[in-house]
C-alpha cells in the first residue's frame, strides 16, 4: 500500500491566491481515480525552501493525500506536470511512502 501526498501552494509567485475551484478540481480528480482523497485545506502548512540564489522563500501549502495499492509512476508524472501548469509552479512536490494499513 502506498500513501501519495501532494503539496499545493495557496498563492502564485506574485502572492495572488489561487481560486478555490482549482483545489476542488484536484480533490475531484483524485477522488475519481482513487476512490477517495483526504484534503487538509483549512489550516495551511508553511514551507521554507532556499532558491538558487540562496534566498529563503516561504510558501503556504495545502496537502492532499490518497492511498493506492499500485504506484503508477507514469500517471503521477503526467498528473504532476498538469498541476505544475495549473498552479504556475516550477515544481509541485508529490511524494509516495510505503505504508501498512492497521
Secondary structure, 3 states (H helix, E strand, C coil): CEEEEEEEECECCCCCECCHHHHHHHHHHHHHHHCCCEEEEEEEEEEEEECCCCCEEEEEEEEEEEEECCCCHHHHHHHHHHHHHHCCCCCCEEEEEECCCC
